[in-house]
């Protein structure tokens, strides 16, 4: 049985085909897995567990079915759904993990992250991230009416699109290699799995002469991206929409 990892689905009612692809993936593939790990940005935006958006409800039902089938699901928050909390997690039957989290995958110390904290060259993003993760800011935001929170999220998404599509920002939006090595050394990891950058690939990492790996999950904007690890072998695959 494989251990399965996904990230950056950015599920949203405006892209129903990807939601259908996710639901089919859970039913046809994830229910045969040893465990499923979602490494952030499951949703395009998350404005609080009290949101009555139908996408959140449907995804909770889909993941609840996975849990009922006996497959555990673990979740690390991303930069789009960092406000996802215990209330929704209980509905969906998922276990929330810290970012980063070190786990054992078939005897290999494996570090799981969303990946945004590795992009240290992007000082503007890191400053915004620090503000948004502050408990005081989050309490204030969650106290606002849902309509205000939706408007804020819509403007934040629009600004993100402007920023990420500017060619001048392309280089700084990728991970900093020294930050990768320092983080892996700090946790004693031989393998790092993350998302966020939307640049899927498998990279060799030299940790002071010791070989290691960094695996980057792809996004689900046009297709799915799934990492499977089974019996020492791993494969990073694309899922096509029906």
URKAJO-V614171 format. One record per backbone hydrogen bond with DSSP energy under -0.5 kcal/mol. NH is the residue of the N-H (numbers start at 1). CO is the residue of the C=O. E is the energy in kcal/mol with one decimal. If there is no record, write none. Layout:
NH_CO_E / NH_CO_E
//
This chain:
3_229_-2.7 / 4_35_-2.7 / 5_227_-2.3 / 6_37_-2.5 / 8_40_-2.5 / 9_41_-0.7 / 10_41_-2.8 / 11_42_-2.5 / 15_12_-2.2 / 16_13_-0.5 / 18_15_-0.9 / 19_15_-1.3 / 20_16_-2.4 / 21_17_-2.1 / 22_18_-2.5 / 23_19_-2.5 / 24_20_-2.5 / 25_21_-2.4 / 26_22_-2.5 / 27_23_-2.1 / 28_24_-3.1 / 29_25_-2.2 / 30_25_-2.5 / 31_26_-1.4 / 32_29_-1.7 / 33_30_-2.0 / 34_2_-3.6 / 35_2_-0.8 / 36_72_-2.4 / 37_4_-2.6 / 38_74_-3.1 / 39_6_-3.0 / 39_37_-0.6 / 40_38_-0.6 / 44_11_-2.3 / 46_80_-1.3 / 51_48_-1.8 / 57_53_-1.3 / 58_54_-2.5 / 59_55_-2.6 / 60_56_-2.0 / 61_57_-1.8 / 62_58_-2.5 / 63_59_-2.7 / 64_60_-2.1 / 65_61_-1.8 / 66_62_-1.3 / 67_63_-2.2 / 68_64_-2.2 / 69_65_-1.3 / 70_67_-1.7 / 71_66_-1.7 / 72_34_-0.6 / 72_70_-0.6 / 73_93_-0.5 / 74_36_-2.7 / 75_95_-2.8 / 76_38_-2.6 / 84_81_-1.7 / 89_85_-2.2 / 90_86_-2.4 / 91_87_-1.6 / 92_88_-2.4 / 93_89_-1.2 / 94_89_-2.0 / 95_73_-2.6 / 96_94_-0.5 / 97_75_-3.1 / 100_98_-0.5 / 100_112_-0.6 / 101_112_-2.0 / 103_101_-0.5 / 103_110_-3.0 / 105_103_-0.6 / 105_108_-2.2 / 106_104_-0.6 / 108_105_-1.4 / 109_107_-0.6 / 110_103_-3.4 / 110_108_-0.5 / 111_191_-3.2 / 112_101_-3.2 / 112_110_-0.5 / 113_193_-2.0 / 118_115_-1.3 / 119_116_-1.4 / 120_118_-1.4 / 122_119_-1.4 / 123_121_-1.4 / 126_122_-2.2 / 127_123_-2.0 / 128_124_-2.0 / 129_125_-2.8 / 130_126_-2.1 / 131_127_-1.8 / 132_128_-2.5 / 133_129_-1.9 / 134_131_-1.1 / 138_134_-2.2 / 139_135_-2.5 / 140_136_-2.1 / 141_137_-2.5 / 142_138_-2.6 / 143_139_-1.1 / 144_141_-1.5 / 149_145_-2.0 / 150_146_-2.7 / 151_147_-2.0 / 152_148_-2.3 / 153_149_-2.4 / 154_150_-2.3 / 155_151_-2.1 / 156_152_-2.4 / 157_153_-2.3 / 158_154_-2.0 / 159_155_-2.4 / 160_156_-2.2 / 161_157_-2.3 / 162_158_-2.0 / 163_159_-2.3 / 164_160_-3.0 / 165_161_-1.6 / 166_163_-0.9 / 167_165_-0.7 / 169_166_-2.3 / 170_167_-1.4 / 173_169_-1.1 / 173_170_-0.5 / 174_171_-1.4 / 176_118_-2.9 / 177_175_-0.6 / 180_176_-2.1 / 181_177_-2.3 / 182_178_-2.8 / 183_179_-2.3 / 184_180_-2.4 / 185_181_-2.5 / 186_182_-2.3 / 187_183_-1.6 / 188_184_-0.9 / 188_185_-0.5 / 189_184_-2.3 / 190_109_-2.6 / 191_109_-1.5 / 192_213_-2.3 / 193_111_-2.8 / 194_215_-2.2 / 195_114_-2.0 / 197_195_-1.8 / 201_216_-1.7 / 203_214_-3.0 / 205_212_-2.7 / 207_205_-0.7 / 207_210_-2.9 / 208_206_-0.9 / 210_207_-1.5 / 212_205_-1.8 / 213_190_-1.8 / 214_203_-2.7 / 215_192_-3.3 / 216_201_-3.1 / 216_214_-0.5 / 217_194_-3.0 / 217_215_-0.5 / 220_8_-2.1 / 224_239_-3.3 / 226_237_-2.8 / 227_5_-2.4 / 228_235_-2.5 / 229_3_-2.3 / 230_233_-2.9 / 233_230_-2.0 / 235_228_-2.2 / 237_226_-3.3 / 237_235_-0.7 / 239_224_-2.0
//
